[in-house]
Amino acid sequence: MKKNTAVKLVLIALVCFVAIYGGVSLIGGGDSSETMSQEDAIKKLEKLNKKVNPRERKAPKAQLNIAKPKLEDELPNIEKYPLSVVGKGDINIEIFVSPEKAGSGNEAWLNEVAEAFNHENIKINGKTASVSIRPIASGMGSDYIVSKKYVPDGYTPSNELWGQMMESQGVIVNIEAKRLAGNVAGILLSKKKQKELEEKYGAIDMKVITQATIDNEISMGYTNPYSSSTGLNFLLSTLNAYDKKDPLSDTAIEGFEKFQANVPFVAYTTMQMKEAAESGSLTGFILEYQTYQNSKDLKSYVFTPFGVRHDNPLYSIGNLSPDKKKVMKAFSDYCLQDKFQKKATNYGFNGMDDYKSEKESFTGNSLLEAQQLWKESKDSGRPVTAVFVADISGSMSGTPINELKSSLINASQYINQDNYVGLVSYSSDVNIDLPIGQFDLNQRALFTGAVEALDAGGETATFDAITAGLKMLMDAKEKNPDTKLLLFVLSDGETNRGLKLREIKGMINGLEIPVYTIGYNADISALESISQINEAASINADSDDVVYQLKNLFNAQM
């Protein structure tokens, strides 16, 4: 009896194991490990790519329009960035405000001041005065104004660099207040790393940071200087560290390229940069002091200020009417009242007031030159190899596929010609539409033709296509070991065929290739889960702003 019972128990256990294993297989299980050695990841990639079996298609060559798109055409309708405060006075002024002072919680300072101002029933020549606030990033706000796509009455970026650049491009800017609320940009290092560098170099400054980065003592990250105030400030400070008299000299450029060669990546957003720091990929990164003050999770880092101050100047734009000038002056004075400055302090502003801006040798025109220099030199002679993976499944039919095609063609004009590009498309099956090649005019014409030929239909094998794209990148790495690899996935986020994320997650991690995802009216959470594997960015770009979003992404990465 005991023997029979034991046999029965063994048989039951075997049946359960087979059932569970079979069930896992049916739902696409497999290796769900999130970590894998590069050697094992390459072996798995080879195996999965054979299973995917992508087919090659011949790319037609398209006629190229070599003129870059007009900035006003790239920018979305301004209503994409709604007002946070709506003024209803007889004389109303609208002000573009950088997000750290026009958001929510500790970032709502200027919203609250504007609301209070609007309730004061202030009169100008017998008419009620009011203010409308539109939260918008400093770089994007500048682009709207310079392009004349949308011009507000006032503009308060994080620092004065944007005002200088706008003025050099012919915009009439009048400074109403050099400082609405005090702030500074800074470099964050872990306390341990800060102590190590102080023991070796003494006080921490930009020269120390650049040298420590070159020597691989720190892994430094910063944000895109085309869109980020702190990123732009950091770029200028880096150039200044090499040549204070002429930050655009050959000496400064050579120094910057050596520094940049050891920077892991330029973050598309501050959030991407913070996540990279939290994961240990970065040991140093940049941030504004107000954000640092309000972030409890950053107290293990030491803040060292750099560059020009971020004192949130207020500008009037263009030739305002006399009444609007008076409202602007009244609002500026209102912000500087003690009670509102105390509120700003409570929200993290007005700290580090003893820090004085470093002397900078940049004019508005030279600031624009510095941005262009960064775009051309940020890869330090190291080419980037990228594969674009385009979703052409049935769910992308209509507007999404049309927007994917037009945005990818237009934004591709911001890819440097020294880089290498390939294209994969997918629905039920996976296609290699364009093998990787240097992005000269010929490759760009083939890329444009291949994108134009895309047509939507079928199911969605996203992870099969990612596997094929990764295989192309690793093959390119064998030919050129020094190249930097990137994968861009353009999709609506749905997946209903082929491999599952858990089957390739550990492989992606082991290959250490960042996967940037761009969603078209998408299930953005599904795309974010892919990008988070190796600290890349995920962009939720609806049909109105995708060209502008891709342009900024390519400026940062390509």
C-alpha positions as CSV (number, residue, x, y, z in Angstrom):
1,M,0.0,0.0,0.0
2,K,2.8,2.4,0.9
3,K,4.6,1.6,-2.3
4,N,1.5,2.2,-4.4
5,T,0.9,5.5,-2.6
6,A,4.4,6.7,-3.3
7,V,4.2,5.8,-7.0
8,K,0.9,7.7,-7.2
9,L,2.4,10.8,-5.6
10,V,5.4,10.7,-8.1
11,L,3.0,10.3,-11.0
12,I,0.9,13.3,-9.8
13,A,4.0,15.4,-9.3
14,L,5.2,14.6,-12.9
15,V,1.8,15.4,-14.3
16,C,1.8,18.8,-12.5
17,F,5.3,19.6,-13.7
18,V,4.4,18.8,-17.3
19,A,1.2,20.8,-17.0
20,I,2.9,23.8,-15.5
21,Y,5.8,23.7,-18.0
22,G,3.5,23.2,-20.9
23,G,1.4,26.2,-19.7
24,V,4.4,28.4,-19.4
25,S,5.5,27.4,-22.9
26,L,2.1,28.1,-24.3
27,I,2.1,31.6,-22.9
28,G,5.6,32.3,-24.3
29,G,7.7,31.8,-21.2
30,G,11.3,31.1,-21.2
31,D,14.3,32.8,-19.6
32,S,12.8,35.7,-17.6
33,S,16.1,36.6,-16.0
34,E,16.7,40.4,-16.0
35,T,20.4,40.0,-15.9
36,M,22.6,38.0,-18.3
37,S,26.3,38.1,-19.2
38,Q,27.1,39.6,-22.6
39,E,28.4,36.3,-23.8
40,D,25.2,34.5,-22.9
41,A,23.1,37.4,-24.3
42,I,24.9,37.1,-27.7
43,K,24.3,33.3,-27.8
44,K,20.6,33.8,-27.0
45,L,20.4,36.6,-29.7
46,E,21.8,34.2,-32.3
47,K,19.3,31.5,-31.4
48,L,16.3,33.8,-31.3
49,N,17.1,35.6,-34.5
50,K,17.2,32.3,-36.4
51,K,13.7,31.7,-34.9
52,V,12.5,35.1,-36.1
53,N,14.1,34.6,-39.5
54,P,13.7,38.2,-40.8
55,R,13.4,38.7,-44.6
56,E,15.4,41.3,-46.5
57,R,13.5,43.7,-48.8
58,K,15.1,45.9,-51.4
59,A,14.8,49.6,-50.5
60,P,13.7,51.9,-53.3
61,K,15.7,55.2,-53.6
62,A,13.7,58.4,-53.0
63,Q,14.1,61.9,-54.2
64,L,15.5,63.9,-51.3
65,N,14.5,67.3,-50.1
66,I,17.8,68.6,-48.6
67,A,16.2,71.7,-47.0
68,K,15.6,71.2,-43.3
69,P,12.0,71.7,-42.1
70,K,11.0,75.1,-40.9
71,L,11.0,75.3,-37.1
72,E,7.5,76.7,-37.1
73,D,6.3,73.6,-39.0
74,E,8.0,71.2,-36.5
75,L,6.4,72.8,-33.4
76,P,3.0,71.5,-32.3
77,N,0.0,73.7,-31.8
78,I,0.5,75.8,-28.6
79,E,-2.7,74.3,-27.1
80,K,-0.6,71.1,-26.6
81,Y,0.8,73.1,-23.6
82,P,-2.3,74.5,-21.9
83,L,-2.5,77.5,-19.6
84,S,-2.0,76.7,-15.9
85,V,-3.5,80.1,-14.9
86,V,-6.1,81.8,-17.0
87,G,-6.3,85.6,-16.7
88,K,-9.7,87.2,-17.4
89,G,-8.9,90.9,-16.9
90,D,-9.5,93.7,-19.4
91,I,-5.8,93.8,-19.9
92,N,-4.3,90.3,-19.8
93,I,-0.7,89.4,-20.4
94,E,0.4,85.8,-21.2
95,I,3.8,84.6,-19.9
96,F,5.8,81.5,-20.9
97,V,7.1,80.0,-17.6
98,S,9.7,77.2,-17.1
99,P,8.1,74.1,-15.5
100,E,10.0,74.2,-12.2
101,K,7.9,77.3,-11.2
102,A,4.6,76.6,-13.0
103,G,3.8,73.0,-12.2
104,S,2.2,71.5,-9.1
105,G,3.2,71.1,-5.4
106,N,6.7,72.6,-4.8
107,E,6.8,73.7,-8.4
108,A,3.7,75.8,-8.4
109,W,5.2,79.0,-7.0
110,L,4.5,81.3,-10.0
111,N,1.1,79.8,-10.6
112,E,0.1,80.7,-7.0
113,V,1.5,84.2,-7.3
114,A,-0.4,84.8,-10.6
115,E,-3.6,83.5,-9.1
116,A,-3.2,86.0,-6.2
117,F,-2.4,88.8,-8.6
118,N,-5.5,88.1,-10.6
119,H,-7.6,88.3,-7.4
120,E,-6.2,91.7,-6.4
121,N,-8.5,93.5,-8.9
122,I,-5.6,95.8,-9.9
123,K,-6.6,98.6,-12.3
124,I,-4.5,100.1,-15.1
125,N,-6.1,103.3,-16.5
126,G,-9.4,102.1,-15.0
127,K,-9.2,98.6,-16.6
128,T,-8.6,95.4,-14.6
129,A,-5.2,93.7,-15.0
130,S,-4.5,90.0,-15.1
131,V,-1.9,87.4,-16.0
132,S,-2.1,84.0,-17.8
133,I,0.7,81.4,-17.2
134,R,1.7,78.8,-19.8
135,P,4.2,76.2,-18.5
136,I,6.7,75.3,-21.1
137,A,10.3,74.2,-21.1
138,S,12.8,77.1,-21.6
139,G,14.2,75.8,-24.9
140,M,10.8,75.0,-26.4
141,G,9.5,78.4,-25.3
142,S,12.4,80.1,-27.1
143,D,11.7,78.0,-30.2
144,Y,8.1,79.2,-30.3
145,I,9.1,82.8,-30.0
146,V,12.1,82.7,-32.4
147,S,10.0,80.9,-35.1
148,K,7.1,83.3,-34.5
149,K,4.7,80.3,-34.3
150,Y,3.4,81.7,-31.1
151,V,4.6,84.8,-29.3
152,P,3.5,85.5,-25.7
153,D,3.8,88.9,-24.0
154,G,6.4,87.6,-21.5
155,Y,8.9,84.8,-21.0
156,T,10.6,83.6,-17.8
157,P,13.2,80.9,-18.6
158,S,15.4,79.4,-15.9
159,N,18.4,81.5,-16.8
160,E,19.5,84.5,-19.0
161,L,21.2,82.4,-21.7
162,W,18.0,81.9,-23.7
163,G,17.3,85.7,-23.7
164,Q,20.7,86.3,-25.1
165,M,20.2,83.8,-27.9
166,M,16.8,85.1,-28.8
167,E,18.1,88.6,-29.0
168,S,20.9,87.5,-31.4
169,Q,18.2,86.0,-33.6
170,G,16.3,89.3,-34.0
171,V,13.7,89.0,-31.2
172,I,12.9,92.1,-29.2
173,V,13.5,91.1,-25.6
174,N,13.3,93.6,-22.7
175,I,14.3,92.5,-19.3
176,E,11.7,93.3,-16.7
177,A,13.4,91.6,-13.8
178,K,16.8,90.0,-13.6
179,R,15.6,87.7,-10.9
180,L,12.1,86.5,-9.9
181,A,13.4,83.7,-7.6
182,G,16.9,82.6,-7.0
183,N,18.3,79.3,-8.1
184,V,21.5,77.7,-9.3
185,A,22.6,74.7,-11.4
186,G,24.8,72.1,-9.8
187,I,26.7,68.8,-10.1
188,L,25.6,66.0,-7.9
189,L,28.1,63.4,-6.7
190,S,27.7,60.7,-4.1
191,K,29.2,61.6,-0.8
192,K,31.8,58.8,-1.2
193,K,32.8,60.0,-4.7
194,Q,32.9,63.6,-3.5
195,K,35.2,62.8,-0.7
196,E,37.5,60.8,-3.0
197,L,37.8,63.7,-5.5
198,E,38.4,66.3,-2.8
199,E,41.2,64.2,-1.3
200,K,42.8,63.9,-4.8
201,Y,42.1,67.4,-6.3
202,G,41.0,69.7,-3.4
203,A,37.9,71.7,-4.1
204,I,35.5,70.4,-6.7
205,D,35.1,72.6,-9.8
206,M,34.4,72.1,-13.5
207,K,38.0,71.5,-14.3
208,V,38.1,68.7,-11.8
209,I,34.8,67.2,-13.1
210,T,36.0,67.2,-16.7
211,Q,39.4,65.6,-15.8
212,A,37.8,63.0,-13.5
213,T,35.4,62.1,-16.3
214,I,38.3,61.8,-18.8
215,D,40.2,59.6,-16.3
216,N,37.1,57.4,-15.8
217,E,36.9,58.3,-12.1
218,I,33.3,59.3,-12.5
219,S,30.6,58.5,-15.0
220,M,29.0,61.9,-15.8
221,G,25.6,62.5,-17.3
222,Y,23.8,65.7,-18.4
223,T,20.8,66.8,-20.4
224,N,20.3,68.0,-24.0
225,P,21.7,71.6,-24.3
226,Y,19.2,72.4,-27.1
227,S,16.2,72.0,-24.7
228,S,17.5,72.0,-21.1
229,S,18.7,75.2,-19.3
230,T,20.9,73.1,-17.0
231,G,22.3,71.1,-20.0
232,L,23.1,74.3,-21.9
233,N,24.7,75.8,-18.8
234,F,26.8,72.6,-18.3
235,L,28.0,72.7,-22.0
236,L,29.2,76.3,-21.6
237,S,30.9,75.6,-18.3
238,T,32.7,72.6,-19.8
239,L,34.0,74.7,-22.7
240,N,35.0,77.5,-20.3
241,A,36.9,75.0,-18.2
242,Y,39.3,74.5,-21.1
243,D,39.6,78.1,-22.3
244,K,38.0,81.0,-20.4
245,K,39.2,83.6,-22.9
246,D,37.8,81.8,-25.9
247,P,35.5,78.9,-25.1
248,L,35.1,78.1,-28.8
249,S,38.9,77.8,-29.5
250,D,40.6,74.7,-30.8
251,T,41.9,74.1,-27.3
252,A,38.4,74.2,-25.8
253,I,37.0,72.0,-28.5
254,E,39.8,69.4,-28.2
255,G,39.3,69.3,-24.4
256,F,35.5,69.0,-24.7
257,E,35.9,66.1,-27.2
258,K,38.2,64.2,-24.7
259,F,35.6,64.8,-22.0
260,Q,32.6,63.8,-24.1
261,A,34.3,60.6,-25.2
262,N,33.8,59.3,-21.6
263,V,30.3,60.5,-21.1
264,P,27.9,57.5,-21.2
265,F,25.0,59.4,-22.7
266,V,23.3,62.7,-22.9
267,A,19.8,62.3,-21.3
268,Y,16.7,63.2,-23.2
269,T,15.0,64.2,-20.0
270,T,16.0,64.9,-16.4
271,M,13.9,61.8,-15.3
272,Q,16.0,59.5,-17.6
273,M,19.2,61.0,-16.1
274,K,17.9,60.5,-12.5
275,E,16.9,56.9,-13.2
276,A,20.4,56.2,-14.6
277,A,21.9,57.6,-11.5
278,E,19.7,55.5,-9.3
279,S,20.6,52.3,-11.2
280,G,24.3,53.0,-10.7
281,S,25.0,53.8,-14.4
282,L,26.0,57.4,-13.5
283,T,28.1,58.5,-10.5
284,G,27.6,62.2,-11.3
285,F,24.8,64.2,-12.9
286,I,23.4,67.8,-13.0
287,L,20.3,69.3,-11.5
288,E,18.9,72.6,-10.3
289,Y,19.2,73.3,-6.6
290,Q,15.5,73.8,-6.1
291,T,14.8,70.3,-7.4
292,Y,17.6,68.9,-5.3
293,Q,16.1,70.6,-2.2
294,N,12.7,69.0,-2.8
295,S,14.0,65.5,-3.6
296,K,14.4,63.4,-0.5
297,D,15.9,60.6,-2.5
298,L,18.9,62.8,-3.4
299,K,20.1,63.6,0.1
300,S,22.9,61.1,-0.3
301,Y,24.4,63.3,-3.0
302,V,26.6,66.4,-2.5
303,F,25.5,69.5,-4.6
304,T,28.3,71.7,-6.2
305,P,27.1,74.8,-8.1
306,F,28.5,75.6,-11.5
307,G,28.1,78.1,-14.4
308,V,25.7,81.0,-14.5
309,R,23.0,81.4,-12.0
310,H,19.4,80.3,-12.7
311,D,17.6,83.3,-11.2
312,N,14.5,83.0,-13.4
313,P,14.6,86.4,-15.2
314,L,11.4,87.9,-16.6
315,Y,11.4,89.3,-20.2
316,S,8.7,91.2,-22.1
317,I,8.7,90.1,-25.8
318,G,8.2,92.5,-28.7
319,N,6.7,96.0,-28.6
320,L,4.0,95.7,-25.9
321,S,1.2,98.3,-25.7
322,P,1.6,100.9,-22.9
323,D,-1.1,99.2,-20.8
324,K,0.5,95.8,-21.2
325,K,3.9,97.2,-20.2
326,K,2.3,98.5,-17.0
327,V,0.7,95.2,-16.2
328,M,4.1,93.4,-16.8
329,K,5.8,95.9,-14.4
330,A,3.0,95.5,-11.8
331,F,3.3,91.7,-11.9
332,S,7.1,91.8,-11.7
333,D,6.9,94.0,-8.6
334,Y,4.2,91.8,-7.2
335,C,6.4,88.7,-7.4
336,L,9.2,90.4,-5.5
337,Q,7.1,91.2,-2.4
338,D,8.4,89.6,0.8
339,K,5.5,87.3,1.3
340,F,5.9,85.8,-2.2
341,Q,9.7,85.5,-1.9
342,K,9.2,83.7,1.4
343,K,6.9,81.3,-0.4
344,A,9.5,80.8,-3.1
345,T,12.0,80.0,-0.4
346,N,9.6,77.5,1.1
347,Y,9.4,75.8,-2.3
348,G,13.1,75.4,-2.6
349,F,14.1,78.6,-4.4
350,N,16.5,81.4,-3.1
351,G,19.0,78.9,-1.8
352,M,22.8,79.3,-2.3
353,D,22.5,83.1,-2.6
354,D,26.2,83.5,-1.9
355,Y,27.0,81.7,-5.2
356,K,28.0,84.2,-7.9
357,S,27.8,83.3,-11.6
358,E,31.1,82.2,-13.2
359,K,32.3,84.8,-15.7
360,E,31.3,83.5,-19.1
361,S,32.6,84.7,-22.4
362,F,29.6,83.9,-24.6
363,T,27.5,86.3,-26.7
364,G,24.1,85.3,-28.0
365,N,25.7,84.3,-31.3
366,S,28.5,82.3,-29.7
367,L,25.9,80.4,-27.6
368,L,24.2,79.3,-30.8
369,E,27.7,78.3,-32.1
370,A,28.3,76.3,-28.9
371,Q,25.1,74.3,-29.5
372,Q,26.1,73.5,-33.0
373,L,29.6,72.6,-31.9
374,W,28.0,70.2,-29.4
375,K,25.8,68.6,-32.0
376,E,28.9,68.0,-34.3
377,S,31.4,67.0,-31.6
378,K,29.5,65.2,-28.9
379,D,30.4,61.8,-30.3
380,S,34.1,62.7,-30.3
381,G,34.8,60.9,-33.6
382,R,33.1,57.8,-32.4
383,P,30.3,56.9,-34.8
384,V,26.8,56.0,-33.7
385,T,25.1,53.0,-35.3
386,A,21.3,52.9,-35.0
387,V,18.6,50.7,-36.2
388,F,15.0,52.0,-36.4
389,V,12.3,49.4,-35.8
390,A,9.0,50.6,-37.3
391,D,5.6,49.0,-36.4
392,I,3.5,48.5,-39.5
393,S,0.8,46.3,-38.0
394,G,-2.9,46.8,-38.6
395,S,-3.3,48.9,-35.4
396,M,-1.0,51.5,-37.0
397,S,-3.3,52.0,-40.0
398,G,-4.3,55.5,-40.9
399,T,-3.0,58.4,-38.9
400,P,-0.3,56.5,-36.8
401,I,1.5,55.0,-39.8
402,N,1.3,58.3,-41.8
403,E,2.7,60.2,-38.8
404,L,5.4,57.6,-38.3
405,K,6.5,57.9,-41.9
406,S,6.5,61.7,-42.2
407,S,8.0,62.3,-38.8
408,L,10.8,59.8,-39.3
409,I,11.7,61.2,-42.7
410,N,11.6,64.8,-41.5
411,A,13.5,64.2,-38.3
412,S,16.1,62.1,-40.0
413,Q,17.6,65.3,-41.3
414,Y,19.0,65.9,-37.8
415,I,21.1,62.7,-38.0
416,N,24.8,63.4,-38.5
417,Q,26.1,62.0,-41.8
418,D,29.0,60.3,-40.0
419,N,26.6,57.9,-38.2
420,Y,25.3,54.6,-39.5
421,V,21.6,53.8,-39.9
422,G,19.4,50.7,-40.7
423,L,15.7,50.1,-40.8
424,V,13.5,47.2,-39.7
425,S,9.7,47.0,-40.1
426,Y,7.3,44.5,-38.6
427,S,3.7,43.2,-38.5
428,S,3.1,39.5,-38.3
429,D,6.6,39.0,-39.8
430,V,9.8,41.0,-39.6
431,N,11.5,42.8,-42.5
432,I,15.0,44.2,-42.9
433,D,14.1,47.1,-45.1
434,L,17.5,48.7,-45.1
435,P,20.8,47.1,-44.0
436,I,23.0,49.3,-41.9
437,G,25.1,51.8,-43.8
438,Q,26.7,55.2,-43.3
439,F,24.1,57.9,-43.4
440,D,25.4,59.8,-46.4
441,L,23.1,61.2,-49.1
442,N,22.8,57.8,-50.8
443,Q,21.9,56.0,-47.6
444,R,19.5,58.8,-46.6
445,A,17.7,58.5,-50.0
446,L,17.4,54.7,-49.5
447,F,16.2,55.2,-45.9
448,T,13.6,57.7,-47.1
449,G,12.4,55.4,-49.9
450,A,12.1,52.5,-47.5
451,V,10.1,54.5,-45.0
452,E,7.8,55.9,-47.8
453,A,7.1,52.3,-48.9
454,L,5.9,51.1,-45.5
455,D,2.3,49.9,-45.4
456,A,0.3,48.8,-42.4
457,G,-1.5,45.5,-41.9
458,G,-1.3,42.3,-39.9
459,E,-0.5,41.4,-36.3
460,T,2.2,42.8,-34.1
461,A,5.5,41.0,-33.4
462,T,7.3,43.8,-31.6
463,F,9.9,41.7,-29.7
464,D,10.7,39.6,-32.8
465,A,11.5,42.9,-34.6
466,I,13.6,44.1,-31.7
467,T,15.6,40.9,-31.8
468,A,16.3,41.4,-35.5
469,G,17.4,45.0,-34.9
470,L,19.7,43.9,-32.1
471,K,21.3,41.3,-34.3
472,M,22.0,43.9,-37.0
473,L,23.6,46.1,-34.3
474,M,25.8,43.4,-32.9
475,D,26.9,42.4,-36.4
476,A,27.9,46.0,-37.0
477,K,29.8,46.0,-33.7
478,E,31.9,43.1,-34.9
479,K,33.0,45.2,-38.0
480,N,33.5,48.4,-35.9
481,P,34.1,47.6,-32.2
482,D,34.3,51.4,-31.4
483,T,30.8,52.3,-32.6
484,K,28.1,53.3,-30.1
485,L,24.9,51.2,-30.6
486,L,21.3,52.5,-30.3
487,L,17.9,51.0,-31.1
488,F,14.8,53.1,-31.8
489,V,11.4,51.4,-31.7
490,L,8.4,53.4,-33.2
491,S,5.1,51.8,-32.3
492,D,1.7,52.2,-30.7
493,G,2.8,49.8,-28.0
494,E,0.6,46.8,-28.7
495,T,2.1,43.3,-29.1
496,N,0.1,40.2,-29.9
497,R,2.4,37.8,-31.7
498,G,5.8,36.1,-31.4
499,L,8.3,36.6,-28.6
500,K,7.3,38.1,-25.2
501,L,9.2,40.8,-23.3
502,R,10.3,38.4,-20.6
503,E,12.0,36.2,-23.2
504,I,14.3,39.0,-24.3
505,K,14.6,41.3,-21.3
506,G,17.7,39.7,-19.8
507,M,19.2,39.5,-23.3
508,I,18.7,43.3,-23.9
509,N,20.2,44.0,-20.5
510,G,23.2,41.8,-21.2
511,L,23.9,43.4,-24.6
512,E,23.7,46.8,-22.9
513,I,22.1,48.5,-25.9
514,P,19.7,51.4,-25.1
515,V,16.3,50.9,-26.6
516,Y,14.5,54.3,-27.2
517,T,10.8,54.0,-27.8
518,I,8.6,56.5,-29.6
519,G,4.8,56.0,-29.1
520,Y,2.2,57.1,-31.6
521,N,-1.0,57.6,-29.7
522,A,0.4,54.6,-27.8
523,D,0.1,52.3,-24.8
524,I,3.1,54.2,-23.4
525,S,3.5,51.9,-20.3
526,A,4.3,48.9,-22.6
527,L,7.0,51.0,-24.4
528,E,8.4,52.4,-21.2
529,S,9.1,48.9,-19.9
530,I,11.3,48.3,-22.9
531,S,13.2,51.6,-22.5
532,Q,13.8,51.2,-18.8
533,I,15.9,48.1,-19.3
534,N,19.1,50.1,-20.2
535,E,18.1,53.6,-19.0
536,A,16.9,54.9,-22.4
537,A,14.0,57.3,-22.9
538,S,10.4,56.7,-23.9
539,I,8.6,59.4,-25.8
540,N,4.8,59.7,-25.9
541,A,4.5,61.7,-29.1
542,D,1.0,62.2,-30.4
543,S,0.4,63.1,-34.0
544,D,0.9,66.9,-33.4
545,D,4.3,67.0,-31.9
546,V,6.2,63.9,-32.9
547,V,8.6,65.7,-35.4
548,Y,9.7,68.2,-32.7
549,Q,10.2,65.3,-30.2
550,L,12.2,63.2,-32.6
551,K,14.3,66.2,-33.6
552,N,15.3,66.8,-29.9
553,L,16.0,63.0,-29.5
554,F,18.2,62.9,-32.6
555,N,20.0,66.1,-31.5
556,A,20.8,64.4,-28.2
557,Q,21.7,60.9,-29.5
558,M,22.5,61.0,-33.3
